[in-house]
């Protein structure tokens, strides 16, 4: 099977025939992983994304449990004066 790499916006794209996708169990909008193996590109189904809770994301970002973080205020609140104009409060 042959295909041609074509310009697609500022990138290049490759159209994959529907029969080829169906034969490997992929369909439109599926996430895939592209891996370089030597001078070849290998396309395979991406592992499903794991949903992470806010606590898990904070732990990953800060390197400690969310309960250990406490309040994350670094600066006191700034008073910008009274409202002027048509601001919506």
PDB file of N, CA, C and O in Angstrom:
ATOM      1  N   UNK A   1       0.853  -1.162   0.000  1.00  0.00           N
ATOM      2  CA  UNK A   1       0.000   0.000   0.000  1.00  0.00           C
ATOM      3  C   UNK A   1       0.902   1.229   0.000  1.00  0.00           C
ATOM      4  O   UNK A   1       1.871   1.291   0.756  1.00  0.00           O
ATOM      5  N   UNK A   2       0.586   2.202  -0.843  1.00  0.00           N
ATOM      6  CA  UNK A   2       1.348   3.438  -0.933  1.00  0.00           C
ATOM      7  C   UNK A   2       0.454   4.624  -0.618  1.00  0.00           C
ATOM      8  O   UNK A   2      -0.755   4.578  -0.843  1.00  0.00           O
ATOM      9  N   UNK A   3       1.051   5.678  -0.101  1.00  0.00           N
ATOM     10  CA  UNK A   3       0.341   6.920   0.187  1.00  0.00           C
ATOM     11  C   UNK A   3       1.326   8.063  -0.025  1.00  0.00           C
ATOM     12  O   UNK A   3       2.533   7.844  -0.125  1.00  0.00           O
ATOM     13  N   UNK A   4       0.803   9.280  -0.092  1.00  0.00           N
ATOM     14  CA  UNK A   4       1.638  10.462  -0.309  1.00  0.00           C
ATOM     15  C   UNK A   4       1.471  11.424   0.861  1.00  0.00           C
ATOM     16  O   UNK A   4       0.349  11.703   1.286  1.00  0.00           O
ATOM     17  N   UNK A   5       2.574  11.925   1.376  1.00  0.00           N
ATOM     18  CA  UNK A   5       2.536  12.925   2.432  1.00  0.00           C
ATOM     19  C   UNK A   5       2.187  14.257   1.773  1.00  0.00           C
ATOM     20  O   UNK A   5       2.819  14.655   0.795  1.00  0.00           O
ATOM     21  N   UNK A   6       1.175  14.946   2.316  1.00  0.00           N
ATOM     22  CA  UNK A   6       0.705  16.189   1.713  1.00  0.00           C
ATOM     23  C   UNK A   6       0.667  17.301   2.744  1.00  0.00           C
ATOM     24  O   UNK A   6       0.584  17.054   3.948  1.00  0.00           O
ATOM     25  N   UNK A   7       0.728  18.539   2.247  1.00  0.00           N
ATOM     26  CA  UNK A   7       0.646  19.706   3.125  1.00  0.00           C
ATOM     27  C   UNK A   7      -0.752  19.766   3.722  1.00  0.00           C
ATOM     28  O   UNK A   7      -1.748  19.565   3.026  1.00  0.00           O
ATOM     29  N   UNK A   8      -0.815  20.049   5.031  1.00  0.00           N
ATOM     30  CA  UNK A   8      -2.086  20.139   5.746  1.00  0.00           C
ATOM     31  C   UNK A   8      -1.947  21.290   6.729  1.00  0.00           C
ATOM     32  O   UNK A   8      -1.488  21.086   7.852  1.00  0.00           O
ATOM     33  N   UNK A   9      -2.333  22.493   6.329  1.00  0.00           N
ATOM     34  CA  UNK A   9      -2.093  23.688   7.132  1.00  0.00           C
ATOM     35  C   UNK A   9      -0.607  23.961   7.158  1.00  0.00           C
ATOM     36  O   UNK A   9       0.028  24.008   6.104  1.00  0.00           O
ATOM     37  N   UNK A  10      -0.030  24.144   8.348  1.00  0.00           N
ATOM     38  CA  UNK A  10       1.413  24.345   8.478  1.00  0.00           C
ATOM     39  C   UNK A  10       2.154  23.039   8.724  1.00  0.00           C
ATOM     40  O   UNK A  10       3.356  23.044   8.993  1.00  0.00           O
ATOM     41  N   UNK A  11       1.445  21.925   8.634  1.00  0.00           N
ATOM     42  CA  UNK A  11       2.045  20.610   8.881  1.00  0.00           C
ATOM     43  C   UNK A  11       1.940  19.766   7.620  1.00  0.00           C
ATOM     44  O   UNK A  11       1.534  20.243   6.560  1.00  0.00           O
ATOM     45  N   UNK A  12       2.312  18.522   7.760  1.00  0.00           N
ATOM     46  CA  UNK A  12       2.119  17.554   6.693  1.00  0.00           C
ATOM     47  C   UNK A  12       1.209  16.466   7.219  1.00  0.00           C
ATOM     48  O   UNK A  12       1.217  16.158   8.411  1.00  0.00           O
ATOM     49  N   UNK A  13       0.421  15.883   6.323  1.00  0.00           N
ATOM     50  CA  UNK A  13      -0.510  14.846   6.737  1.00  0.00           C
ATOM     51  C   UNK A  13      -0.416  13.630   5.832  1.00  0.00           C
ATOM     52  O   UNK A  13       0.076  13.700   4.706  1.00  0.00           O
ATOM     53  N   UNK A  14      -0.891  12.540   6.348  1.00  0.00           N
ATOM     54  CA  UNK A  14      -0.898  11.283   5.616  1.00  0.00           C
ATOM     55  C   UNK A  14      -2.288  10.689   5.744  1.00  0.00           C
ATOM     56  O   UNK A  14      -2.757  10.447   6.856  1.00  0.00           O
ATOM     57  N   UNK A  15      -2.947  10.452   4.630  1.00  0.00           N
ATOM     58  CA  UNK A  15      -4.273   9.826   4.663  1.00  0.00           C
ATOM     59  C   UNK A  15      -4.102   8.318   4.721  1.00  0.00           C
ATOM     60  O   UNK A  15      -3.387   7.720   3.917  1.00  0.00           O
ATOM     61  N   UNK A  16      -4.773   7.726   5.686  1.00  0.00           N
ATOM     62  CA  UNK A  16      -4.693   6.276   5.859  1.00  0.00           C
ATOM     63  C   UNK A  16      -6.027   5.692   5.411  1.00  0.00           C
ATOM     64  O   UNK A  16      -7.072   6.089   5.927  1.00  0.00           O
ATOM     65  N   UNK A  17      -6.015   4.763   4.466  1.00  0.00           N
ATOM     66  CA  UNK A  17      -7.271   4.194   3.973  1.00  0.00           C
ATOM     67  C   UNK A  17      -8.090   3.553   5.097  1.00  0.00           C
ATOM     68  O   UNK A  17      -7.546   2.956   6.027  1.00  0.00           O
ATOM     69  N   UNK A  18      -9.399   3.693   4.984  1.00  0.00           N
ATOM     70  CA  UNK A  18     -10.319   3.179   6.000  1.00  0.00           C
ATOM     71  C   UNK A  18     -10.111   1.681   6.231  1.00  0.00           C
ATOM     72  O   UNK A  18     -10.147   1.216   7.370  1.00  0.00           O
ATOM     73  N   UNK A  19      -9.897   0.940   5.168  1.00  0.00           N
ATOM     74  CA  UNK A  19      -9.715  -0.517   5.314  1.00  0.00           C
ATOM     75  C   UNK A  19      -8.477  -0.842   6.151  1.00  0.00           C
ATOM     76  O   UNK A  19      -8.478  -1.803   6.919  1.00  0.00           O
ATOM     77  N   UNK A  20      -7.418  -0.033   6.000  1.00  0.00           N
ATOM     78  CA  UNK A  20      -6.202  -0.265   6.790  1.00  0.00           C
ATOM     79  C   UNK A  20      -6.472   0.021   8.259  1.00  0.00           C
ATOM     80  O   UNK A  20      -6.022  -0.725   9.128  1.00  0.00           O
ATOM     81  N   UNK A  21      -7.208   1.103   8.546  1.00  0.00           N
ATOM     82  CA  UNK A  21      -7.540   1.414   9.938  1.00  0.00           C
ATOM     83  C   UNK A  21      -8.424   0.338  10.554  1.00  0.00           C
ATOM     84  O   UNK A  21      -8.191  -0.098  11.682  1.00  0.00           O
ATOM     85  N   UNK A  22      -9.430  -0.085   9.812  1.00  0.00           N
ATOM     86  CA  UNK A  22     -10.337  -1.120  10.330  1.00  0.00           C
ATOM     87  C   UNK A  22      -9.606  -2.420  10.620  1.00  0.00           C
ATOM     88  O   UNK A  22      -9.933  -3.123  11.576  1.00  0.00           O
ATOM     89  N   UNK A  23      -8.625  -2.734   9.801  1.00  0.00           N
ATOM     90  CA  UNK A  23      -7.910  -4.001   9.991  1.00  0.00           C
ATOM     91  C   UNK A  23      -7.106  -4.029  11.295  1.00  0.00           C
ATOM     92  O   UNK A  23      -6.809  -5.104  11.816  1.00  0.00           O
ATOM     93  N   UNK A  24      -6.749  -2.838  11.829  1.00  0.00           N
ATOM     94  CA  UNK A  24      -6.006  -2.793  13.094  1.00  0.00           C
ATOM     95  C   UNK A  24      -6.867  -2.258  14.233  1.00  0.00           C
ATOM     96  O   UNK A  24      -6.364  -2.021  15.331  1.00  0.00           O
ATOM     97  N   UNK A  25      -8.162  -2.067  13.979  1.00  0.00           N
ATOM     98  CA  UNK A  25      -9.083  -1.662  15.034  1.00  0.00           C
ATOM     99  C   UNK A  25      -9.065  -0.187  15.369  1.00  0.00           C
ATOM    100  O   UNK A  25      -9.427   0.187  16.485  1.00  0.00           O
ATOM    101  N   UNK A  26      -8.657   0.664  14.445  1.00  0.00           N
ATOM    102  CA  UNK A  26      -8.653   2.107  14.680  1.00  0.00           C
ATOM    103  C   UNK A  26      -9.754   2.763  13.860  1.00  0.00           C
ATOM    104  O   UNK A  26     -10.176   2.237  12.830  1.00  0.00           O
ATOM    105  N   UNK A  27     -10.215   3.926  14.335  1.00  0.00           N
ATOM    106  CA  UNK A  27     -11.207   4.676  13.571  1.00  0.00           C
ATOM    107  C   UNK A  27     -10.973   6.168  13.775  1.00  0.00           C
ATOM    108  O   UNK A  27     -10.105   6.561  14.555  1.00  0.00           O
ATOM    109  N   UNK A  28     -11.733   6.988  13.085  1.00  0.00           N
ATOM    110  CA  UNK A  28     -11.586   8.438  13.126  1.00  0.00           C
ATOM    111  C   UNK A  28     -11.598   8.949  14.572  1.00  0.00           C
ATOM    112  O   UNK A  28     -12.395   8.497  15.394  1.00  0.00           O
ATOM    113  N   UNK A  29     -10.709   9.890  14.866  1.00  0.00           N
ATOM    114  CA  UNK A  29     -10.555  10.553  16.167  1.00  0.00           C
ATOM    115  C   UNK A  29      -9.918   9.696  17.259  1.00  0.00           C
ATOM    116  O   UNK A  29      -9.821  10.155  18.397  1.00  0.00           O
ATOM    117  N   UNK A  30      -9.485   8.485  16.964  1.00  0.00           N
ATOM    118  CA  UNK A  30      -8.749   7.697  17.954  1.00  0.00           C
ATOM    119  C   UNK A  30      -7.371   8.317  18.161  1.00  0.00           C
ATOM    120  O   UNK A  30      -6.756   8.790  17.206  1.00  0.00           O
ATOM    121  N   UNK A  31      -6.880   8.319  19.410  1.00  0.00           N
ATOM    122  CA  UNK A  31      -5.518   8.778  19.688  1.00  0.00           C
ATOM    123  C   UNK A  31      -4.543   7.687  19.294  1.00  0.00           C
ATOM    124  O   UNK A  31      -4.775   6.506  19.553  1.00  0.00           O
ATOM    125  N   UNK A  32      -3.448   8.092  18.665  1.00  0.00           N
ATOM    126  CA  UNK A  32      -2.405   7.142  18.292  1.00  0.00           C
ATOM    127  C   UNK A  32      -1.066   7.636  18.790  1.00  0.00           C
ATOM    128  O   UNK A  32      -0.901   8.817  19.095  1.00  0.00           O
ATOM    129  N   UNK A  33      -0.127   6.742  18.870  1.00  0.00           N
ATOM    130  CA  UNK A  33       1.246   7.068  19.246  1.00  0.00           C
ATOM    131  C   UNK A  33       2.118   6.821  18.030  1.00  0.00           C
ATOM    132  O   UNK A  33       2.008   5.777  17.387  1.00  0.00           O
ATOM    133  N   UNK A  34       2.982   7.772  17.711  1.00  0.00           N
ATOM    134  CA  UNK A  34       3.903   7.610  16.583  1.00  0.00           C
ATOM    135  C   UNK A  34       5.290   7.400  17.165  1.00  0.00           C
ATOM    136  O   UNK A  34       5.784   8.233  17.925  1.00  0.00           O
ATOM    137  N   UNK A  35       5.919   6.282  16.807  1.00  0.00           N
ATOM    138  CA  UNK A  35       7.216   5.909  17.350  1.00  0.00           C
ATOM    139  C   UNK A  35       8.203   5.767  16.200  1.00  0.00           C
ATOM    140  O   UNK A  35       7.898   5.137  15.187  1.00  0.00           O
ATOM    141  N   UNK A  36       9.388   6.355  16.356  1.00  0.00           N
ATOM    142  CA  UNK A  36      10.434   6.181  15.354  1.00  0.00           C
ATOM    143  C   UNK A  36      11.229   4.937  15.699  1.00  0.00           C
ATOM    144  O   UNK A  36      11.761   4.814  16.802  1.00  0.00           O
ATOM    145  N   UNK A  37      11.309   4.016  14.752  1.00  0.00           N
ATOM    146  CA  UNK A  37      12.084   2.790  14.909  1.00  0.00           C
ATOM    147  C   UNK A  37      13.072   2.764  13.749  1.00  0.00           C
ATOM    148  O   UNK A  37      12.710   2.426  12.622  1.00  0.00           O
ATOM    149  N   UNK A  38      14.316   3.122  14.033  1.00  0.00           N
ATOM    150  CA  UNK A  38      15.305   3.232  12.957  1.00  0.00           C
ATOM    151  C   UNK A  38      14.880   4.328  12.000  1.00  0.00           C
ATOM    152  O   UNK A  38      14.673   5.470  12.410  1.00  0.00           O
ATOM    153  N   UNK A  39      14.747   3.984  10.719  1.00  0.00           N
ATOM    154  CA  UNK A  39      14.305   4.966   9.730  1.00  0.00           C
ATOM    155  C   UNK A  39      12.833   4.766   9.373  1.00  0.00           C
ATOM    156  O   UNK A  39      12.391   5.169   8.297  1.00  0.00           O
ATOM    157  N   UNK A  40      12.085   4.151  10.267  1.00  0.00           N
ATOM    158  CA  UNK A  40      10.653   3.897  10.046  1.00  0.00           C
ATOM    159  C   UNK A  40       9.822   4.625  11.102  1.00  0.00           C
ATOM    160  O   UNK A  40      10.293   4.891  12.208  1.00  0.00           O
ATOM    161  N   UNK A  41       8.593   4.937  10.746  1.00  0.00           N
ATOM    162  CA  UNK A  41       7.623   5.465  11.696  1.00  0.00           C
ATOM    163  C   UNK A  41       6.593   4.385  11.956  1.00  0.00           C
ATOM    164  O   UNK A  41       6.056   3.794  11.019  1.00  0.00           O
ATOM    165  N   UNK A  42       6.320   4.127  13.207  1.00  0.00           N
ATOM    166  CA  UNK A  42       5.352   3.111  13.599  1.00  0.00           C
ATOM    167  C   UNK A  42       4.172   3.819  14.254  1.00  0.00           C
ATOM    168  O   UNK A  42       4.353   4.608  15.181  1.00  0.00           O
ATOM    169  N   UNK A  43       2.967   3.537  13.773  1.00  0.00           N
ATOM    170  CA  UNK A  43       1.755   4.150  14.316  1.00  0.00           C
ATOM    171  C   UNK A  43       0.991   3.075  15.052  1.00  0.00           C
ATOM    172  O   UNK A  43       0.688   2.024  14.487  1.00  0.00           O
ATOM    173  N   UNK A  44       0.672   3.334  16.331  1.00  0.00           N
ATOM    174  CA  UNK A  44      -0.086   2.341  17.085  1.00  0.00           C
ATOM    175  C   UNK A  44      -1.088   3.046  17.990  1.00  0.00           C
ATOM    176  O   UNK A  44      -0.927   4.222  18.317  1.00  0.00           O
ATOM    177  N   UNK A  45      -2.115   2.320  18.387  1.00  0.00           N
ATOM    178  CA  UNK A  45      -3.140   2.883  19.253  1.00  0.00           C
ATOM    179  C   UNK A  45      -2.496   3.349  20.547  1.00  0.00           C
ATOM    180  O   UNK A  45      -1.679   2.638  21.132  1.00  0.00           O
ATOM    181  N   UNK A  46      -2.863   4.547  20.996  1.00  0.00           N
ATOM    182  CA  UNK A  46      -2.316   5.086  22.236  1.00  0.00           C
ATOM    183  C   UNK A  46      -3.038   4.463  23.423  1.00  0.00           C
ATOM    184  O   UNK A  46      -4.215   4.113  23.345  1.00  0.00           O
ATOM    185  N   UNK A  47      -2.313   4.336  24.511  1.00  0.00           N
ATOM    186  CA  UNK A  47      -2.934   3.834  25.735  1.00  0.00           C
ATOM    187  C   UNK A  47      -4.006   4.833  26.169  1.00  0.00           C
ATOM    188  O   UNK A  47      -3.823   6.040  26.015  1.00  0.00           O
ATOM    189  N   UNK A  48      -5.105   4.348  26.702  1.00  0.00           N
ATOM    190  CA  UNK A  48      -6.163   5.280  27.134  1.00  0.00           C
ATOM    191  C   UNK A  48      -5.644   6.208  28.225  1.00  0.00           C
ATOM    192  O   UNK A  48      -4.841   5.811  29.070  1.00  0.00           O
ATOM    193  N   UNK A  49      -6.116   7.443  28.190  1.00  0.00           N
ATOM    194  CA  UNK A  49      -5.714   8.419  29.202  1.00  0.00           C
ATOM    195  C   UNK A  49      -6.387   8.076  30.520  1.00  0.00           C
ATOM    196  O   UNK A  49      -7.588   7.814  30.582  1.00  0.00           O
ATOM    197  N   UNK A  50      -5.593   8.087  31.552  1.00  0.00           N
ATOM    198  CA  UNK A  50      -6.128   7.821  32.878  1.00  0.00           C
ATOM    199  C   UNK A  50      -6.654   9.133  33.454  1.00  0.00           C
ATOM    200  O   UNK A  50      -5.957  10.147  33.421  1.00  0.00           O
ATOM    201  N   UNK A  51      -7.858   9.120  33.974  1.00  0.00           N
ATOM    202  CA  UNK A  51      -8.402  10.302  34.630  1.00  0.00           C
ATOM    203  C   UNK A  51      -7.707  10.465  35.971  1.00  0.00           C
ATOM    204  O   UNK A  51      -7.610   9.516  36.748  1.00  0.00           O
ATOM    205  N   UNK A  52      -7.220  11.679  36.240  1.00  0.00           N
ATOM    206  CA  UNK A  52      -6.580  11.945  37.524  1.00  0.00           C
ATOM    207  C   UNK A  52      -7.389  12.995  38.266  1.00  0.00           C
ATOM    208  O   UNK A  52      -7.850  13.975  37.681  1.00  0.00           O
ATOM    209  N   UNK A  53      -7.551  12.779  39.542  1.00  0.00           N
ATOM    210  CA  UNK A  53      -8.279  13.736  40.374  1.00  0.00           C
ATOM    211  C   UNK A  53      -7.407  14.965  40.604  1.00  0.00           C
ATOM    212  O   UNK A  53      -6.212  14.953  40.307  1.00  0.00           O
ATOM    213  N   UNK A  54      -8.013  16.023  41.134  1.00  0.00           N
ATOM    214  CA  UNK A  54      -7.253  17.226  41.459  1.00  0.00           C
ATOM    215  C   UNK A  54      -6.157  16.910  42.465  1.00  0.00           C
ATOM    216  O   UNK A  54      -5.039  17.409  42.340  1.00  0.00           O
ATOM    217  N   UNK A  55      -6.461  16.097  43.448  1.00  0.00           N
ATOM    218  CA  UNK A  55      -5.468  15.736  44.458  1.00  0.00           C
ATOM    219  C   UNK A  55      -4.279  15.023  43.811  1.00  0.00           C
ATOM    220  O   UNK A  55      -3.128  15.298  44.152  1.00  0.00           O
ATOM    221  N   UNK A  56      -4.554  14.114  42.883  1.00  0.00           N
ATOM    222  CA  UNK A  56      -3.467  13.403  42.206  1.00  0.00           C
ATOM    223  C   UNK A  56      -2.619  14.359  41.369  1.00  0.00           C
ATOM    224  O   UNK A  56      -1.395  14.233  41.325  1.00  0.00           O
ATOM    225  N   UNK A  57      -3.270  15.316  40.705  1.00  0.00           N
ATOM    226  CA  UNK A  57      -2.536  16.288  39.891  1.00  0.00           C
ATOM    227  C   UNK A  57      -1.671  17.199  40.766  1.00  0.00           C
ATOM    228  O   UNK A  57      -0.529  17.497  40.415  1.00  0.00           O
ATOM    229  N   UNK A  58      -2.218  17.642  41.912  1.00  0.00           N
ATOM    230  CA  UNK A  58      -1.440  18.483  42.818  1.00  0.00           C
ATOM    231  C   UNK A  58      -0.249  17.722  43.385  1.00  0.00           C
ATOM    232  O   UNK A  58       0.846  18.272  43.504  1.00  0.00           O
ATOM    233  N   UNK A  59      -0.461  16.466  43.732  1.00  0.00           N
ATOM    234  CA  UNK A  59       0.627  15.644  44.259  1.00  0.00           C
ATOM    235  C   UNK A  59       1.729  15.489  43.217  1.00  0.00           C
ATOM    236  O   UNK A  59       2.913  15.587  43.541  1.00  0.00           O
ATOM    237  N   UNK A  60       1.342  15.248  41.972  1.00  0.00           N
ATOM    238  CA  UNK A  60       2.335  15.100  40.902  1.00  0.00           C
ATOM    239  C   UNK A  60       3.088  16.409  40.672  1.00  0.00           C
ATOM    240  O   UNK A  60       4.293  16.392  40.419  1.00  0.00           O
ATOM    241  N   UNK A  61       2.395  17.535  40.756  1.00  0.00           N
ATOM    242  CA  UNK A  61       3.013  18.835  40.488  1.00  0.00           C
ATOM    243  C   UNK A  61       3.942  19.277  41.616  1.00  0.00           C
ATOM    244  O   UNK A  61       5.072  19.699  41.370  1.00  0.00           O
ATOM    245  N   UNK A  62       3.456  19.177  42.858  1.00  0.00           N
ATOM    246  CA  UNK A  62       4.230  19.676  43.994  1.00  0.00           C
ATOM    247  C   UNK A  62       5.113  18.618  44.646  1.00  0.00           C
ATOM    248  O   UNK A  62       5.997  18.959  45.432  1.00  0.00           O
ATOM    249  N   UNK A  63       4.892  17.346  44.335  1.00  0.00           N
ATOM    250  CA  UNK A  63       5.729  16.300  44.899  1.00  0.00           C
ATOM    251  C   UNK A  63       5.387  15.925  46.326  1.00  0.00           C
ATOM    252  O   UNK A  63       6.178  15.255  46.991  1.00  0.00           O
ATOM    253  N   UNK A  64       4.216  16.346  46.820  1.00  0.00           N
ATOM    254  CA  UNK A  64       3.770  15.932  48.149  1.00  0.00           C
ATOM    255  C   UNK A  64       2.251  15.910  48.163  1.00  0.00           C
ATOM    256  O   UNK A  64       1.606  16.518  47.309  1.00  0.00           O
ATOM    257  N   UNK A  65       1.679  15.206  49.139  1.00  0.00           N
ATOM    258  CA  UNK A  65       0.229  15.048  49.209  1.00  0.00           C
ATOM    259  C   UNK A  65      -0.469  16.392  49.298  1.00  0.00           C
ATOM    260  O   UNK A  65       0.076  17.348  49.849  1.00  0.00           O
ATOM    261  N   UNK A  66      -1.678  16.462  48.752  1.00  0.00           N
ATOM    262  CA  UNK A  66      -2.458  17.696  48.756  1.00  0.00           C
ATOM    263  C   UNK A  66      -2.724  18.167  50.182  1.00  0.00           C
ATOM    264  O   UNK A  66      -2.768  19.372  50.429  1.00  0.00           O
ATOM    265  N   UNK A  67      -2.905  17.233  51.134  1.00  0.00           N
ATOM    266  CA  UNK A  67      -3.162  17.610  52.522  1.00  0.00           C
ATOM    267  C   UNK A  67      -1.967  18.340  53.129  1.00  0.00           C
ATOM    268  O   UNK A  67      -2.145  19.153  54.036  1.00  0.00           O
ATOM    269  N   UNK A  68      -0.771  18.073  52.655  1.00  0.00           N
ATOM    270  CA  UNK A  68       0.441  18.695  53.181  1.00  0.00           C
ATOM    271  C   UNK A  68       0.675  20.090  52.618  1.00  0.00           C
ATOM    272  O   UNK A  68       1.492  20.841  53.151  1.00  0.00           O
ATOM    273  N   UNK A  69      -0.027  20.444  51.554  1.00  0.00           N
ATOM    274  CA  UNK A  69       0.250  21.710  50.877  1.00  0.00           C
ATOM    275  C   UNK A  69      -0.203  22.924  51.663  1.00  0.00           C
ATOM    276  O   UNK A  69       0.491  23.941  51.684  1.00  0.00           O
ATOM    277  N   UNK A  70      -1.346  22.836  52.304  1.00  0.00           N
ATOM    278  CA  UNK A  70      -1.872  24.007  52.992  1.00  0.00           C
ATOM    279  C   UNK A  70      -2.342  25.043  51.989  1.00  0.00           C
ATOM    280  O   UNK A  70      -2.554  24.726  50.818  1.00  0.00           O
ATOM    281  N   UNK A  71      -2.501  26.253  52.430  1.00  0.00           N
ATOM    282  CA  UNK A  71      -2.967  27.335  51.558  1.00  0.00           C
ATOM    283  C   UNK A  71      -1.802  27.839  50.710  1.00  0.00           C
ATOM    284  O   UNK A  71      -0.681  27.956  51.205  1.00  0.00           O
ATOM    285  N   UNK A  72      -2.057  28.133  49.455  1.00  0.00           N
ATOM    286  CA  UNK A  72      -0.989  28.520  48.538  1.00  0.00           C
ATOM    287  C   UNK A  72      -1.112  30.002  48.188  1.00  0.00           C
ATOM    288  O   UNK A  72      -1.059  30.353  47.009  1.00  0.00           O
ATOM    289  N   UNK A  73      -1.274  30.874  49.173  1.00  0.00           N
ATOM    290  CA  UNK A  73      -1.291  32.316  48.932  1.00  0.00           C
ATOM    291  C   UNK A  73       0.140  32.819  49.055  1.00  0.00           C
ATOM    292  O   UNK A  73       0.797  32.607  50.074  1.00  0.00           O
ATOM    293  N   UNK A  74       0.612  33.478  48.021  1.00  0.00           N
ATOM    294  CA  UNK A  74       1.971  33.999  48.076  1.00  0.00           C
ATOM    295  C   UNK A  74       1.984  35.510  48.277  1.00  0.00           C
ATOM    296  O   UNK A  74       2.973  36.058  48.763  1.00  0.00           O
ATOM    297  N   UNK A  75       0.910  36.184  47.912  1.00  0.00           N
ATOM    298  CA  UNK A  75       0.854  37.638  48.021  1.00  0.00           C
ATOM    299  C   UNK A  75      -0.463  38.020  48.686  1.00  0.00           C
ATOM    300  O   UNK A  75      -1.469  37.335  48.502  1.00  0.00           O
ATOM    301  N   UNK A  76      -0.468  39.090  49.446  1.00  0.00           N
ATOM    302  CA  UNK A  76      -1.747  39.541  50.015  1.00  0.00           C
ATOM    303  C   UNK A  76      -2.654  40.089  48.907  1.00  0.00           C
ATOM    304  O   UNK A  76      -2.182  40.472  47.837  1.00  0.00           O
ATOM    305  N   UNK A  77      -3.942  40.119  49.176  1.00  0.00           N
ATOM    306  CA  UNK A  77      -4.894  40.641  48.205  1.00  0.00           C
ATOM    307  C   UNK A  77      -4.628  42.125  47.980  1.00  0.00           C
ATOM    308  O   UNK A  77      -4.307  42.853  48.919  1.00  0.00           O
ATOM    309  N   UNK A  78      -4.761  42.572  46.728  1.00  0.00           N
ATOM    310  CA  UNK A  78      -4.494  43.963  46.379  1.00  0.00           C
ATOM    311  C   UNK A  78      -5.811  44.710  46.239  1.00  0.00           C
ATOM    312  O   UNK A  78      -6.724  44.239  45.562  1.00  0.00           O
ATOM    313  N   UNK A  79      -5.912  45.859  46.868  1.00  0.00           N
ATOM    314  CA  UNK A  79      -7.097  46.704  46.739  1.00  0.00           C
ATOM    315  C   UNK A  79      -6.841  47.687  45.604  1.00  0.00           C
ATOM    316  O   UNK A  79      -5.962  48.543  45.708  1.00  0.00           O
ATOM    317  N   UNK A  80      -7.594  47.570  44.534  1.00  0.00           N
ATOM    318  CA  UNK A  80      -7.407  48.416  43.356  1.00  0.00           C
ATOM    319  C   UNK A  80      -8.283  49.670  43.410  1.00  0.00           C
ATOM    320  O   UNK A  80      -8.339  50.412  42.429  1.00  0.00           O
ATOM    321  N   UNK A  81      -8.957  49.921  44.510  1.00  0.00           N
ATOM    322  CA  UNK A  81      -9.801  51.110  44.639  1.00  0.00           C
ATOM    323  C   UNK A  81     -11.233  50.803  44.270  1.00  0.00           C
ATOM    324  O   UNK A  81     -11.612  49.656  44.031  1.00  0.00           O
ATOM    325  N   UNK A  82     -12.027  51.879  44.232  1.00  0.00           N
ATOM    326  CA  UNK A  82     -13.458  51.677  43.942  1.00  0.00           C
ATOM    327  C   UNK A  82     -13.677  51.409  42.455  1.00  0.00           C
ATOM    328  O   UNK A  82     -12.843  51.753  41.618  1.00  0.00           O
ATOM    329  N   UNK A  83     -14.821  50.785  42.143  1.00  0.00           N
ATOM    330  CA  UNK A  83     -15.171  50.457  40.760  1.00  0.00           C
ATOM    331  C   UNK A  83     -15.421  51.732  39.977  1.00  0.00           C
ATOM    332  O   UNK A  83     -16.009  52.678  40.501  1.00  0.00           O
ATOM    333  N   UNK A  84     -14.988  51.767  38.748  1.00  0.00           N
ATOM    334  CA  UNK A  84     -15.246  52.893  37.858  1.00  0.00           C
ATOM    335  C   UNK A  84     -15.660  52.342  36.516  1.00  0.00           C
ATOM    336  O   UNK A  84     -15.227  51.257  36.129  1.00  0.00           O
ATOM    337  N   UNK A  85     -16.501  53.081  35.792  1.00  0.00           N
ATOM    338  CA  UNK A  85     -16.927  52.618  34.484  1.00  0.00           C
ATOM    339  C   UNK A  85     -18.022  51.604  34.588  1.00  0.00           C
ATOM    340  O   UNK A  85     -18.851  51.677  35.496  1.00  0.00           O
ATOM    341  N   UNK A  86     -18.051  50.644  33.671  1.00  0.00           N
ATOM    342  CA  UNK A  86     -19.152  49.687  33.579  1.00  0.00           C
ATOM    343  C   UNK A  86     -18.706  48.278  33.957  1.00  0.00           C
ATOM    344  O   UNK A  86     -19.178  47.304  33.370  1.00  0.00           O
ATOM    345  N   UNK A  87     -17.799  48.158  34.934  1.00  0.00           N
ATOM    346  CA  UNK A  87     -17.380  46.830  35.353  1.00  0.00           C
ATOM    347  C   UNK A  87     -18.558  46.057  35.937  1.00  0.00           C
ATOM    348  O   UNK A  87     -19.420  46.627  36.606  1.00  0.00           O
ATOM    349  N   UNK A  88     -18.583  44.766  35.677  1.00  0.00           N
ATOM    350  CA  UNK A  88     -19.637  43.902  36.217  1.00  0.00           C
ATOM    351  C   UNK A  88     -19.123  43.276  37.499  1.00  0.00           C
ATOM    352  O   UNK A  88     -18.116  42.567  37.472  1.00  0.00           O
ATOM    353  N   UNK A  89     -19.793  43.519  38.634  1.00  0.00           N
ATOM    354  CA  UNK A  89     -19.377  42.945  39.902  1.00  0.00           C
ATOM    355  C   UNK A  89     -20.403  42.020  40.395  1.00  0.00           C
ATOM    356  O   UNK A  89     -20.239  41.427  41.462  1.00  0.00           O
TER     357      UNK A  89
END
